[in-house]
Amino acid sequence: MLLCPFVTSAGIHGGVIVAAGSNLIYIVAAIIGIGVVSQVLSDRFQVPSVLFLIASGILLGPEVLGVVSPESFGGGLSAIVGLSVAIIVFEGAFHLRIEKLREAPAATIRLVTVGAAIALVGTAAAVYFLLGASWPLSFLIGALLVATGPTVITPILEVVPARDRVEAVLETEGIVNDVTAAILAVVIFEAIIVGATEPSVLLTLFAERLGVGVVVGSLVAATLFYALRYVDLSPGNAPQNARLLVLAGALVAYGAADFIATEAGIAAVATAGILLGNADVPYEHDIESFKGDVTLIVLSFVFIALAALLDFGTLLRLGLGGLGVVAVVALVLRPALVFLSARGDRFTTGEKWFMSLVGPRGIIPASVATLFAIQLRAEGLTQAADTLVGTVFLVILVTVVFEGGLARQIAEYLDVIPMRVLVIGGGKVGRSLADRLEDRGENVVLIEQNAEIIETARNEGHTVHQGDGTDTDVLRSAGAANAKIVVAATGDDDVNLLVSQLASSKFDPETIIARANNPNNVEAFEELGVRTISSVLATAQAIDNYIERPAMMNWMSEIGRSGDVQEIEVTSQEIVGKTVRDIGPELPDGCLIALVSRDGETAVPSADYTVQHGDRITVIGSHDAVRQAMQFVHPDE
């Protein structure tokens, strides 16, 4: 499919599209530059970048400054947007790991099947009754608005660090629904044009496009895997060649599939991305970094370009009916399908509401809607074209601005952001601790002022706040006011002591932990009520444990990977008042209760020990079993 902007008749003269060719280079350069600045502002203010991109597009468009117009790109925008969407979808699919899907498999499947069906039928009904559109046009709009898309979800999750299970559901929904919604929309549109209404015909059209995409994507993924794994890509420059090869493969998959069957290209790049992302390919880290940078550029271009083509007159003509459709889509259908799909105890109520209130629509609906609008106008269906593009853009605009722009505030209000931990000191100890905490899905911020250490930590993927950890303003700007745990992990005991004092007096986190490099300083820390870990004593104790308890220490070294130990507060009414003997069989296989803490006293419980609400129990066992036990003991965790 060639994606085209919403071009008015004023932009076409005698069948030739007029373009300001001499200014095209400057316009494209400006758009890319603004896109990069938007990303910087996003990181600085912790607001999804799509909000800045859409605002920039509207500002540049004919409704405000008039720098960018439908005629600015001539006939080139259709191909650029099409290939850009291919890169965006491929990048999102490449990050879709099978092991991450296991975080919430049932909810994900329900969301992209039953949930998508609810969104399709419900949106179509809203458009039909509120805007007076025909049923075929209503279902066409409904199909387009099923998609959320990685183009809007990914930027939101970058600034709102939700738990893995929530991210897995939202990312998978975005990628899968982008593909299926686009194909379904094309099938419905073709049915409208040719007048086909038989379900068998529609099913055949859908299966053809999905099938072509899967086949082409699989062939491209297999070819790329073989080339990366077994072909000599020039040892001196292999990482660069691998990056370029994967990028070219994504574009080839899109173009080849789209050539065979319209709209099959999106299915092809999604298939190739998922298969390649889950294969053990060389230079995977280099490929991911490169694709991320390329995606940032094309995402900026597409969002700004399409936002610049918005016609506010079309939006205003929808009136209250248009706003009613937005309300139904965002506030009625979305919560209904999320709560139905995520039923059970695996997700907290806050997480369900977060997924309900953060589901903005993205590039795929906008791009496909503009193409359909042009073709409908060519068929003389101007009113249908206005209803289509106006409704789709209105839903995108409102959901991105409010749901995307307020995503962090929504997450904080619903308390779905994982525990914030501040680690002062980005050295080896601080980074190792951050690795372990982040592996459990916690939100960790390192504070460091050494430029080399900052660069190292950021290259390893950590969030680093530059500054002096003994400065109250630095602590506050890094999020100390919202931190549950502050860890002073520098190699200087004086610094760690001062950090502990400031954190305790200024921010009062739940827990303060300090590293004591000199064992003689442990007493000074403990007088402040700070939990203290002596590097010398901890090392000696670890060595002693390896001598006396080698089996236990070997198992403990696997904590965070195959094994795990977690302390959880008891809130589940299913176990309150029961004995440890009765609770044991209800826990997942592969874990057990090792300790129980009550009123500050901790002990190994007997089989007849009765668990009470508020007790803190320590569960030990395999990684997956312990995580399941955590949800069983504390459903709101």
C-alpha positions in Angstrom: 0.0 0.0 0.0 1.2 3.5 -0.8 0.3 5.8 2.0 -0.7 9.2 0.9 -1.4 12.5 2.8 -4.8 14.1 2.9 -4.5 16.1 -0.3 -7.2 18.6 -1.2 -8.2 19.4 -4.8 -6.3 22.7 -4.5 -3.1 20.7 -4.5 -3.7 19.1 -7.9 -3.6 20.9 -11.3 -4.3 19.1 -14.5 -3.5 15.7 -12.9 -0.1 16.8 -11.8 0.7 17.2 -8.1 2.3 20.5 -7.5 5.2 20.4 -5.0 7.5 23.0 -3.6 10.4 21.0 -4.7 13.0 23.6 -4.0 11.9 23.8 -0.4 11.5 20.1 0.2 15.0 19.6 1.5 14.6 22.3 4.1 11.2 21.0 5.2 12.4 17.5 5.6 15.5 18.7 7.5 13.4 20.9 9.7 11.0 18.1 10.5 13.8 15.7 11.4 15.5 18.3 13.6 12.2 19.1 15.4 11.7 15.4 15.9 15.1 15.0 17.6 14.4 18.0 19.8 11.0 16.6 20.7 12.8 13.4 21.9 15.2 15.4 24.0 12.3 17.4 25.6 10.5 14.1 26.2 13.4 12.8 28.2 13.8 16.1 30.0 10.2 16.5 31.1 9.1 12.8 31.2 6.3 13.4 28.7 5.8 11.0 25.7 7.5 12.4 22.6 4.4 11.9 20.4 2.8 14.9 22.2 5.6 17.2 21.1 5.6 15.7 17.6 1.9 16.3 17.0 2.0 19.8 18.5 5.0 20.6 16.2 3.1 19.2 13.2 0.0 21.3 13.9 2.2 24.4 14.4 4.0 23.9 11.1 0.8 23.0 9.2 -1.6 25.3 7.2 -3.8 25.8 10.3 -1.1 27.9 12.0 2.2 28.8 10.3 1.6 27.3 6.9 5.2 26.1 6.5 4.1 22.5 5.6 1.1 21.9 3.4 -0.3 19.0 1.3 1.6 20.4 -1.7 5.0 20.5 0.1 5.9 16.9 -0.5 4.5 16.4 -4.0 4.1 12.7 -4.8 7.0 11.7 -2.6 5.3 11.6 0.8 3.3 8.5 0.0 6.4 6.3 -0.5 8.3 7.9 2.4 5.5 7.3 4.8 4.9 3.8 3.6 8.6 2.8 4.2 8.7 4.7 7.5 5.7 2.8 8.8 7.5 -0.5 7.7 10.5 0.5 9.8 8.4 1.5 12.8 6.4 -1.8 12.8 9.5 -3.9 12.2 11.3 -2.2 15.1 8.4 -2.8 17.4 8.1 -6.4 16.4 11.8 -7.0 16.8 11.5 -6.1 20.5 8.5 -8.4 21.0 10.2 -11.3 22.9 8.4 -14.6 23.4 9.7 -14.8 27.0 8.1 -11.4 27.7 4.8 -12.5 26.3 4.7 -15.2 29.0 4.2 -12.4 31.6 0.6 -12.2 30.5 -0.2 -14.7 27.7 -4.0 -15.2 28.3 -4.7 -11.5 28.7 -2.7 -10.7 25.5 -4.6 -13.3 23.5 -7.9 -12.1 24.7 -7.0 -8.4 24.1 -6.1 -8.9 20.4 -9.1 -11.2 19.7 -12.1 -10.6 21.9 -11.0 -7.1 22.8 -10.4 -6.2 19.2 -13.8 -7.5 18.2 -15.4 -5.4 20.9 -13.6 -2.3 19.7 -14.5 -3.0 16.1 -18.3 -3.5 16.7 -18.6 -0.9 19.4 -16.9 1.8 17.5 -18.9 1.0 14.3 -22.1 1.2 16.3 -21.0 4.6 17.8 -20.2 6.0 14.4 -23.5 4.7 12.9 -25.7 6.1 15.6 -23.8 9.3 16.6 -22.7 10.5 13.1 -25.3 8.9 10.9 -22.8 7.1 8.7 -23.6 4.0 6.7 -22.8 0.6 8.3 -20.0 -0.2 5.8 -18.3 3.2 6.5 -18.9 2.7 10.2 -17.2 -0.6 10.2 -14.3 0.8 8.1 -13.7 3.5 10.8 -14.2 0.9 13.5 -11.5 -1.3 11.9 -9.0 1.5 11.7 -9.6 2.6 15.4 -8.9 -0.9 16.7 -5.2 -0.2 16.4 -3.2 1.4 19.2 0.2 0.9 17.7 3.9 0.8 18.8 4.3 4.4 17.5 2.4 5.8 20.4 2.7 3.0 23.0 6.5 2.7 22.9 7.1 6.4 23.6 4.7 6.3 26.5 6.3 3.3 28.1 9.7 4.9 27.8 8.7 7.6 30.2 6.2 5.6 32.3 8.1 2.5 33.5 5.2 0.1 34.1 5.7 -3.5 35.2 6.8 -6.1 32.7 3.4 -7.7 32.5 1.7 -4.4 31.7 4.3 -3.5 29.1 4.0 -6.9 27.5 0.3 -6.6 27.0 0.3 -3.0 25.7 3.3 -3.6 23.3 1.9 -6.9 21.9 -1.6 -5.3 21.5 0.0 -2.4 19.6 2.0 -4.6 17.2 -0.6 -7.3 16.5 -3.6 -4.9 16.2 -1.6 -2.6 13.9 -1.3 -5.5 11.5 -4.7 -7.0 11.7 -6.5 -3.6 11.8 -4.8 -2.4 8.7 -5.5 -5.6 6.8 -9.1 -5.7 8.0 -9.6 -2.0 7.0 -8.3 -2.6 3.5 -10.7 -5.6 3.1 -13.7 -3.6 4.3 -12.7 -0.7 2.0 -12.3 -3.0 -1.0 -15.7 -4.5 -0.2 -17.2 -1.0 -0.1 -15.7 -0.2 -3.5 -16.7 -3.4 -5.3 -20.0 -3.8 -3.3 -19.1 -7.2 -1.8 -21.0 -8.1 1.3 -20.6 -11.9 1.5 -18.7 -13.0 4.6 -16.8 -15.6 2.6 -15.5 -12.9 0.3 -14.3 -10.7 3.1 -12.7 -13.7 4.9 -10.8 -14.6 1.7 -9.5 -11.1 1.2 -8.3 -11.0 4.8 -6.7 -14.4 4.6 -4.9 -13.6 1.4 -3.2 -10.5 2.7 -2.3 -12.0 6.1 -1.0 -15.2 4.4 1.1 -13.3 1.9 2.6 -11.2 4.7 3.4 -14.2 6.9 5.0 -16.1 4.0 7.1 -13.2 2.7 8.1 -12.1 6.2 9.2 -15.6 7.1 11.3 -16.0 3.9 13.0 -12.6 4.6 13.6 -13.5 8.3 15.1 -16.9 7.3 17.4 -15.2 4.7 18.6 -12.6 7.1 19.2 -15.2 9.8 21.3 -17.3 7.5 23.3 -14.3 6.3 24.0 -13.0 9.8 24.8 -16.4 11.2 26.8 -18.1 8.4 28.0 -15.5 5.9 31.2 -13.6 6.4 30.1 -10.0 6.6 33.6 -8.7 6.6 35.1 -9.1 10.1 36.4 -5.6 10.3 33.0 -4.0 9.7 30.6 -6.8 10.5 28.4 -4.9 13.0 27.7 -2.1 10.5 27.0 -4.5 7.7 24.6 -6.5 10.0 22.7 -3.3 10.8 22.4 -2.3 7.2 21.4 -5.8 6.1 18.6 -6.0 8.6 17.3 -2.5 7.7 17.3 -3.4 4.0 15.6 -6.7 4.8 12.7 -4.9 6.6 12.2 -2.6 3.6 12.4 -5.5 1.1 9.8 -7.5 3.1 7.4 -4.6 3.1 7.9 -3.8 -0.6 7.7 -7.4 -1.8 4.6 -8.3 0.1 2.8 -5.0 -0.7 3.6 -5.6 -4.4 1.9 -9.0 -4.2 -1.1 -8.0 -2.2 -2.1 -4.5 -1.0 -1.5 -4.0 2.8 0.3 -7.3 3.1 3.5 -5.4 3.7 2.7 -4.5 7.3 2.1 -8.2 8.1 5.4 -9.1 6.4 7.6 -6.7 8.4 5.8 -7.7 11.6 6.4 -11.4 10.9 10.0 -10.8 10.0 10.6 -8.6 13.0 9.1 -11.1 15.5 11.0 -14.1 14.0 14.3 -12.3 13.8 14.0 -10.7 17.2 13.5 -14.1 18.9 16.3 -15.8 17.0 19.8 -15.9 18.3 21.4 -13.6 15.8 24.9 -12.0 16.0 25.3 -8.3 16.7 21.8 -8.1 18.2 22.7 -5.2 20.5 24.2 -3.2 17.6 21.1 -3.9 15.5 18.7 -2.8 18.2 20.6 0.4 18.8 20.7 1.3 15.1 17.1 0.5 14.5 16.1 2.6 17.5 17.9 5.6 16.1 16.4 5.1 12.6 12.9 4.6 14.0 13.2 7.8 16.0 13.9 9.7 12.8 11.1 8.2 10.7 8.7 8.3 13.6 9.3 12.0 14.0 8.9 12.6 10.2 5.6 10.6 10.0 3.9 12.1 13.0 4.9 15.7 12.2 4.0 15.4 8.5 0.6 13.9 9.0 -0.2 16.3 11.9 0.7 19.1 9.6 -2.0 18.0 7.1 -4.8 18.2 9.6 -7.9 20.1 8.4 -9.6 21.6 11.5 -12.7 22.4 9.4 -13.3 18.7 8.8 -12.9 18.0 12.6 -15.3 20.8 13.5 -18.0 19.6 11.1 -18.3 16.4 13.1 -19.8 18.4 16.0 -20.9 16.8 19.2 -21.3 13.5 17.5 -17.6 13.3 16.9 -16.8 14.0 20.5 -19.4 11.4 21.4 -17.5 8.8 19.3 -14.3 9.8 21.1 -15.9 9.4 24.5 -17.3 6.0 23.6 -14.0 4.7 22.2 -11.8 6.0 25.0 -14.1 5.9 28.1 -16.5 3.1 27.4 -15.2 0.5 25.0 -11.5 0.7 26.1 -12.2 0.0 29.8 -14.7 -2.7 28.9 -12.4 -4.7 26.6 -9.4 -4.3 29.0 -11.3 -5.5 32.1 -12.7 -8.4 30.2 -9.4 -9.4 28.7 -7.4 -8.9 31.9 -9.8 -10.6 34.2 -8.5 -12.5 37.2 -5.9 -11.6 39.8 -2.8 -11.4 37.6 -3.3 -7.6 37.1 -4.2 -5.2 39.9 -7.2 -3.0 39.5 -4.9 0.0 39.1 -3.0 -1.7 36.3 -6.3 -2.5 34.5 -7.4 1.1 34.7 -4.0 2.2 33.5 -4.3 0.0 30.4 -7.8 1.3 30.0 -7.0 4.9 30.1 -3.7 4.7 28.1 -4.6 3.4 24.6 -4.1 6.2 22.2 -4.4 5.6 18.4 -1.4 6.1 16.1 0.2 6.3 12.7 -1.4 3.3 11.0 -5.0 4.6 11.3 -4.0 8.1 10.3 -2.0 6.9 7.2 -4.6 4.4 6.0 -7.5 6.8 6.6 -5.8 9.6 4.4 -5.4 7.1 1.6 -9.0 5.9 1.8 -10.2 9.6 1.9 -8.5 10.3 -1.4 -9.9 7.3 -3.1 -13.4 8.0 -1.8 -13.2 11.5 -3.2 -12.2 10.0 -6.5 -15.4 7.9 -6.3 -17.4 11.1 -5.6 -18.1 10.2 -2.0 -16.9 13.5 -0.5 -19.1 13.3 2.6 -18.0 9.8 3.4 -14.3 10.8 3.0 -14.8 13.8 5.4 -16.5 11.6 8.0 -13.7 8.9 7.7 -10.7 11.2 8.0 -12.3 13.6 10.4 -13.4 10.8 12.9 -10.1 9.0 12.7 -8.0 12.1 13.2 -10.2 13.4 16.0 -9.8 10.2 18.0 -6.1 10.2 17.4 -5.7 13.8 18.4 -7.7 13.6 21.6 -6.4 10.2 22.8 -2.7 11.1 22.1 -3.0 14.6 23.7 -4.9 13.5 26.8 -3.9 9.8 27.3 -0.4 10.2 26.0 0.3 13.6 27.6 -1.2 12.6 31.0 0.1 9.0 31.0 2.6 9.5 33.7 0.1 11.4 35.9 -2.4 8.6 35.4 0.2 6.0 36.3 1.2 7.9 39.4 -2.4 8.4 40.5 -3.2 4.7 40.0 0.1 3.7 41.7 1.2 1.4 38.9 4.8 2.6 38.5 7.2 0.1 40.1 9.0 1.0 43.2 11.4 3.9 42.7 14.9 3.3 44.0 17.6 5.9 44.1 21.1 4.6 44.0 23.8 7.2 44.7 27.0 6.1 43.1 27.2 4.6 39.6 30.3 2.5 40.1 30.4 -1.2 39.9 28.5 -1.8 43.1 25.7 0.7 42.1 25.4 -0.6 38.6 25.3 -4.3 39.7 22.6 -3.5 42.2 20.7 -1.6 39.5 21.0 -4.6 37.2 19.4 -6.9 39.7 16.6 -4.5 40.6 15.7 -3.6 37.0 15.6 -7.3 36.2 12.8 -7.5 38.7 11.0 -4.6 37.0 11.8 -1.9 39.5 12.4 1.7 38.5 16.0 2.5 39.4 17.7 5.9 39.0 21.5 6.2 39.5 23.0 9.5 40.7 26.6 10.1 39.6 28.8 13.1 38.8 31.8 11.4 37.1 31.4 11.8 33.4 33.1 8.5 32.4 31.1 6.5 34.9 27.9 8.2 33.6 28.7 7.3 30.1 29.4 3.7 31.1 26.2 3.4 33.0 24.1 4.8 30.2 25.7 2.6 27.7 24.7 -0.4 29.9 21.1 0.9 29.7 20.7 2.5 33.1 18.9 5.7 33.9 21.5 8.1 35.3 20.9 11.5 36.8 24.0 13.7 36.7 24.9 15.6 39.8 26.2 15.5 43.4 24.2 13.0 45.5 25.0 15.1 48.6 23.1 18.1 47.1 19.4 18.2 48.2 18.3 19.8 44.9 20.0 17.0 42.9 18.3 14.4 45.0 14.9 16.1 44.6 15.3 16.4 40.8 16.2 12.7 40.6 12.9 11.8 42.3 13.9 11.4 45.9 10.5 12.7 47.0 8.8 9.7 45.4 11.5 7.1 46.2 10.7 4.2 48.5 14.3 3.2 48.9 17.5 5.3 48.8 20.9 3.5 48.6 24.2 5.2 49.3 26.6 3.0 47.4 29.6 5.2 46.7 33.2 4.3 47.7 33.4 7.2 50.2 31.8 6.6 53.6 31.6 10.4 54.3 29.5 10.8 51.2 27.3 7.8 52.1 26.8 9.2 55.6 25.8 12.6 54.3 23.4 11.1 51.7 21.8 9.0 54.4 21.3 12.1 56.6 19.8 14.2 53.8 17.5 11.4 52.6 16.2 10.8 56.1 15.7 14.5 57.1 14.5 15.9 53.7 12.6 13.1 52.0 11.8 10.3 54.5 11.9 7.3 52.2 10.7 4.0 53.6 14.2 2.5 53.6 17.7 3.9 53.6 20.6 1.5 52.9 24.2 2.6 53.1 27.5 1.0 52.0 30.2 1.2 54.7 33.6 0.7 53.1 35.3 0.9 56.5 33.8 -1.5 59.1 34.7 0.9 61.9 32.1 3.3 60.4 29.2 0.8 60.7 28.2 2.1 64.2 28.0 5.7 63.0 25.5 4.7 60.2 23.4 2.5 62.5 23.1 5.3 65.0 21.1 7.2 62.3 18.8 4.2 61.9 20.3 3.4 58.5 20.6 -0.2 57.4 24.3 -0.7 56.7 26.2 -3.2 54.6 29.9 -3.4 55.4 31.9 -4.2 52.3 34.6 -5.9 54.3 32.2 -7.9 56.6 29.9 -8.8 53.7 32.8 -10.1 51.7 34.2 -12.1 54.6 30.8 -13.5 55.3 30.3 -14.5 51.7 33.6 -16.4 51.6 32.7 -18.1 54.9 29.4 -19.1 53.5 31.0 -20.6 50.5 33.3 -22.6 52.8 30.6 -23.8 55.2 27.5 -23.7 53.0 28.6 -24.2 49.4 25.3 -25.6 48.2 23.3 -22.7 49.6 25.7 -20.1 48.2 25.7 -21.8 44.7 21.9 -21.5 44.8 21.9 -17.9 46.1 24.2 -16.9 43.2 21.3 -17.8 40.9 18.9 -15.4 42.5 17.3 -13.2 39.9 17.8 -15.8 37.2 16.6 -19.4 37.9 16.1 -18.8 41.7 14.5 -16.1 43.7 13.8 -15.0 47.3 11.1 -12.4 48.0 9.6 -10.9 51.1 5.9 -10.1 50.7 3.3 -8.5 52.9 0.2 -10.7 53.3 -3.0 -9.0 52.0 -4.8 -11.9 50.3 -7.9 -13.0 52.2 -7.4 -16.5 50.8 -4.5 -17.2 53.2 -5.2 -14.9 56.2 -6.1 -17.1 59.2 -4.6 -20.3 57.6 -1.7 -22.2 58.9 1.6 -22.7 57.0 0.6 -26.4 56.6 -2.6 -25.4 54.8 -1.0 -22.6 52.7 1.8 -24.8 51.4 -0.2 -26.9 48.9 -1.8 -23.7 47.5 1.6 -22.2 46.6 3.0 -22.9 43.2 5.3 -25.9 42.9 8.9 -25.1 43.4 8.6 -22.6 46.3 8.0 -22.5 50.0 7.6 -20.2 53.0 11.0 -19.8 54.7 10.4 -16.9 57.2 7.6 -15.0 58.7 8.0 -11.5 60.3 5.5 -10.0 62.7 5.8 -7.0 65.0 9.5 -6.7 64.2 10.3 -10.3 65.0 11.3 -12.8 62.3 11.4 -16.6 62.7 11.2 -19.8 60.7 7.5 -20.7 61.1 6.2 -24.1 62.2 3.7 -26.0 60.2 1.0 -24.8 62.7 1.9 -21.1 62.5 -1.2 -19.1 61.6 -0.7 -16.3 59.1 -2.3 -12.9 59.8 -3.0 -9.9 57.7 0.1 -7.6 57.5 2.6 -10.4 58.2 5.7 -10.3 56.0 6.6 -13.7 54.7 9.7 -14.7 52.8 9.2 -17.0 49.9 12.1 -19.0 48.4 12.2 -21.1 45.3 12.4 -21.0 41.5 12.1 -17.6 39.8 8.7 -18.1 38.1 7.2 -19.9 41.1 8.2 -17.1 43.5 6.7 -14.5 41.2 3.4 -16.4 41.1 3.5 -16.8 44.9 3.9 -13.0 45.2 0.6 -12.5 43.3 -1.1 -15.1 45.4 0.0 -13.7 48.8 -0.3 -10.0 47.8 -2.7 -9.6 44.8 -2.1 -5.8 44.7 1.7 -6.0 44.6 
